Amino acid sequence: MRQFPMMARLVKLVIYIVCLSVIGLVGYAYVGPFFGVDFSAPQKEIRQPVVLNAD
């Protein structure tokens, strides 16, 4: 009976940590470009020949 409140506190702590991590990640995504962090994917054109077997 004594372990349930301790386990509930641990679950609450994990939920708080997850929520703070998500908020931090979203904040970093919005504030990052102001500090020179570039999140865009590198763009380059790729051309490959496609062989169609249409009989």
Long-range contacts (C-beta under 8 A, 24 or more apart in sequence): none
